[in-house]
Amino acid sequence: MSDWEQFLDQVPWFVQGDETAVVGEAQPWRRGPIPGLPVLSALLESATVTPVSVDGETYELLAWESRDDRRGWLCHPPRQEGGEEVHPAHQAFWTVCGGITAWFGEPGAWWLNQDEVLTASAADMQLSEVLAACTWLWDDEGLDLPIQPDEYYVVAIEANGNLTLAHRQSGQLLLFAQDHAFTGVTPLRGCPPYSLLTIDDVPDLATWIETCAAAQRP
């Protein structure tokens, strides 16, 4: 089967009802490395790229590994503008990939169970409004929210609503997770257990991207 056929076999709900998919020819990755992200760059160097349009919405299916263990991401096309408000590692990512919306053959990583990763729509989410609606988490514990929400933005949206955040300048990585069973996480100082968390050994956005890319290899 083609990469697209394998994707639909595992994600059959992606194309709905009377929607029409137009699939182009798979091509080798030719976009070169991403500065500061060597693990991701090596993964993408092994990928093939299949252009896909679903009811006029354009995507690219990136896939790698052997034919009997194929896996990959359905992504938005690269973004050449509009990245001024995101961290430099994210800006570099957008020059070759506009963010991930679906997965197949996912072996498990911090990106598992996400609806969006590194997309423009996630980055545009009004984080300050989300946190303002949840100040009771801190109020009930006699605490104050220890971050400035406008200094952070959303880099991933989990299916259950949990969010992964990055600091726009430093890249500091946080989880906002009211509903989780994660291990390897620690509440941010001044925060209750089910609110803002850090990921142990994954302090920043670039490390998170590299860690998740490394997990794609069997």
HELIX and SHEET records of a PDB file:
HELIX    1   1 ASP A    3  GLN A   10  1                                   8    
HELIX    2   2 PRO A   38  GLU A   45  1                                   8    
HELIX    3   3 ARG A   67  ASP A   69  5                                   3    
HELIX    4   4 PRO A   88  TRP A   94  1                                   7    
HELIX    5   5 ALA A  120  ALA A  123  1                                   4    
HELIX    6   6 LEU A  127  ALA A  132  1                                   6    
HELIX    7   7 TRP A  136  ASP A  139  1                                   4    
HELIX    8   8 PRO A  149  GLU A  151  5                                   3    
HELIX    9   9 LEU A  205  ALA A  214  1                                  10    
SHEET    1   A 3 ALA A  21  VAL A  23  0                                        
SHEET    2   A 3 THR A  48  VAL A  54 -1                                        
SHEET    3   A 3 GLN A  27  PRO A  28 -1                                        
SHEET    1   B 5 ALA A  21  VAL A  23  0                                        
SHEET    2   B 5 THR A  48  VAL A  54 -1                                        
SHEET    3   B 5 GLU A  57  TRP A  64 -1                                        
SHEET    4   B 5 ARG A  71  CYS A  75 -1                                        
SHEET    5   B 5 ILE A 100  PHE A 104 -1                                        
SHEET    1   C 6 GLN A 114  VAL A 117  0                                        
SHEET    2   C 6 TYR A 152  GLU A 158 -1                                        
SHEET    3   C 6 LEU A 163  HIS A 167 -1                                        
SHEET    4   C 6 LEU A 173  PHE A 176 -1                                        
SHEET    5   C 6 LEU A 196  ILE A 199 -1                                        
SHEET    6   C 6 VAL A 185  PRO A 187 -1                                        
END                                                                             
